[in-house]
Amino acid sequence: MMTLRRMGSLSALKRSATSRRASSESFPATVLLFELYRQLIICYFSQRRFRKNRVVHVFEKNCLTQVDYIRIYSYNQVKVRPTYEEGADMRLRSGWFHFLLFLWPVLATVSLSAQEGMIPGSALGLQQAAETALAKNPMMAAVESGQLVAGAQLEEARAGRLPGLQFSETYTNSNNPVFVFGSLLEQGRFGPQNFAIDALNQPGSISNFRSALNLRLPVFNRSQVSGRIAQAEIGEQVAETVAEMARQQLRFGVVQAYFGVQVAEARKQVSDEAVTSTEAEVERLRDLFETGRVVASELLAMEVQLADFRQQQIQAAGDLLTAYAALNTVLAQPLLTRSELTVQLAERAFKLPPLNELIEQALASRPEYRQAVLETELRQQDVRMGRGQYLPDLNLFASFGQSSRNLTDGSTDFAVGASVTFNIVDFGRGARVRQAVAGRQAAEANMRREADAIRLQVVKAYQNFLAAQERVGVAAGSVEQAAESFRIAQDRHGVGLTTVTEVLRAQTAVVKSRMNLVGARYDYYMGYAQSLLAAGRLSDVNAFVN
């Protein structure tokens, strides 16, 4: 009989583990429960093969801290019916594991209960998802605002060529002789009496209301207005390239999140099927164990495998929720919306042009490179404006005014003319020109660096696409091979020609190969999308639909 020292039941194990992890309150409940459960399984079954009457320290330093000793019988790996005491011992040991295994549905319920709050969505195609993202994603709203800013800046710059018209109204009261003499002339009230010497030298104060309209027309202003207009036009083109870059990146994000949901769903399905098939195998081995045809170690090994698959099932369920949240974030809709995706991550063949042609397309179409080219043109306008400061200003002007003492009467006057202004000495002009030239050279260097970076991005994306294409074929073949290997292992185990270890290894290989196929197919899709993005050709998502 198996005896326990200092620990009489599984509840003691659970109390020990709980006290060890009392400081882990910051972890989510599901993670904490799962870690507790995993430690219980590892610590309890880490030393399950012992000799008879041997005292074993089960809980090592990397497990639970409480010191417990278990006296266990060893069992020969022979398929014979056990004695009454041995059978009772094995059933007791298996029963404890079954109780541990019972916690898995509880953990699964805790992890998957969040799915109950998912909002059912309508059918969602990939093209519809891309259109929704382009219409609702905040990134596009920010880009459109930038385009509006650039358009307004261009209008402001062009307004520099238009005439300026100003109106002014000025009231002045003074006894300054010059002011009094001039105001009387402007008001049309100067007479012979005002020629008196005393009146000229010491006049009384006088009020004057001056109303004026001033018109100014710039003809040439040292290339400053034309330079600002050219820069604003370039800025508008830059805003358009930024918008195109944002649209392509958003389409890529939609493709990535859309098929990411399907990868998560496929992995969840694989894990569900693995759990279902392993549960059936556990029941089969339990029936064989009850009839004495298999030993307890085989049943326990299969139950540990079931626990591992259920762990993967819980993780897959969480990954699925995260994938939906990522898709909903791109689409700017509630995170818990669960839409029905109509475009499947199916087997598909994508075609790309040769690498050199793809690089040429990238340098011709990439918004980032176009933006770098426009930056050099922008800096060239700085050079032009700096050199234009050596030239004169030429302006035309006209004015119309009225001077009166009470706003109701008075005399009017006008003036028209032209002005030329030339800066003879300005010691800062040369420094400003040199600064503009250096800025242009830096922009040209950045343009070359951007071209090199784009070439490298295209090469990486292209090679990733080719590698993923090869991996899909290899992964598809490995799925068939793993399934056949698992079938053979089951048949051999059924007639006693192999151990359950080989069956477990083959079953794990089946699950892994199916997961690898899903991942390879997703990488193939993403490799193609990344190649189009690197070449600046991701103008739509039709290639992933048709």
C-alpha positions, 0 to 999 in steps of 0.5 A: 500500500502507498503511504504518505508522510506529513501529507494525507491528501491532495488538499494539503498539496493545494494548501502548500502551493497556495501559501507559496504563491500568496504574493502573486495577486497581481497575476490574472486569476487564470494564469495563477490557477494554471501555474498552480496546477502545472506545478502540482502535476510536475511535482507529483509525477516527477518521481513516479518510478521508484523501487518498493519501500524507497522513501523519495523527496518528491518536492524538490527545490524548484517545486513546492517548498513543503517537505513530504515523503512518499513510499511507493511501490514500483511496477514492472512494465509487464502487461499482466493483471496486477495483484489486488493491493497493487491494483488498489495502489494504482487506482488510488494514484490514478484517482489523484491525477483524475482529480487534478485533471478535473481542474482543467475544465474549470480553468478552461471555463475561466479562460473562455468565459470572456468569449461570452461577452463577444458581440456577434458581427455580420459577415466581413469580407477582406475588401469590406474590411479594408474599406472600413479601415480606410474610412474609420481608422483614426490614422486616416483622419489624421492624414486627411487633416495633414492634407488640409493643412498642406492645402491651406499653406499653399493658398497662403503662399499664393496669396503673397502675389496678390495685392494688399488693401488696408484701411486706417482711421487716425485721430490726432490733436496737437499744437505742433506747428508743423502738424497744425500747418500740414493738417490745415492744408490737408483739411483745405482750411489754410488761409491768409490769416494762417501766414501770421508769424505768431500763428505759425510759431505758436498755433493753437491745438487742432484736431485731425481725423485721417481716413486712408485706403492703402493698396500695395502690389508686390512685383518682385520680392527677391524670389521669396514669394515664388520660393514659398509657393514652390515649397507649399506645392511640394508640401502638398505632394508630401502630404499626398505621399504620406496619405498613400503610405498610410493607406498601404500600411493600413491595408497591410494591417488589415490583411495581417489582422484578418488572416491572423484571426483565421490562424488563431481559429485554426490553431484553436480548432487543432487544439480542440481536436487534439483534446477530443482525440486524447480524451478518447484515448484516455478513456480507452486506456482506462478501460484497458487498465481496469481489465489489467491489459495496461499498466498505470504508467501508460494511463498516467502518461496519456493523461499528462498528454491530455493536460498538455493539450488542454493547456494549449487549448486554453492558450489558443482560446486567449490568442483567438480573443487577442486576434479579434481585438487586433482586427477590431482595432484596425477596423475602429470598431468595438474590441469584442465584435466577432465578425464572420470572416468570409475570405479563408486562409486557403491554399493559394498561389501568388506570383511576384516579378523577378527581384530586380524588377521588384526593386525598380518598382519600389524605387518608382512607387514607394511613397517613402522614396518619393517623400525623400525626393520631394525633401531634396526639392524642398531644400533646393528651394531654400537655396534659391530663396537664400540666393534671392536675398541678393536681389532687390524688392520692387513694389507698387502702391496707391493710397486714397485719404481724407482729412477732416476735423469732425469726420463729416467734411474735409478734403481728399487726396491720393498717391500712386507710386513704385518703390525699389529696395535693395540691401547693400550690406547684409552679413547674414546672407552668405551664412543663410545660403551656406546653411541652405546648401548644406541642408540640400546635401543632407537631403540628397544623402538621406534620399540615397540612404532611403533608396538603399533601405528600400532595396534591402526591404524588398530583398528581405520581403522577397526572400521571406516570401520564397522561404514561406512558399517552400515551407508551405509545401514541406509543412503540407507533406509533414502533416501527411507523414505525421498522421501516417506515423501516428496511425502506425504507432497506434496500431503497433501499440494496440498489438503490444509492439510498442510503448505508449511513449511512441504513441505520444510522440507521434500524436504530438508530431501530428499536432505540431505539424498541423500548427506548422502548416497553418503558420507557414501558410500565414507567413506565405500570405504575409510574405506576399503582402510584405513584398507588395508593401515593400514595392509600393504596390499594395494599392488594394487587397484583391490579390488575396480575394480572387 
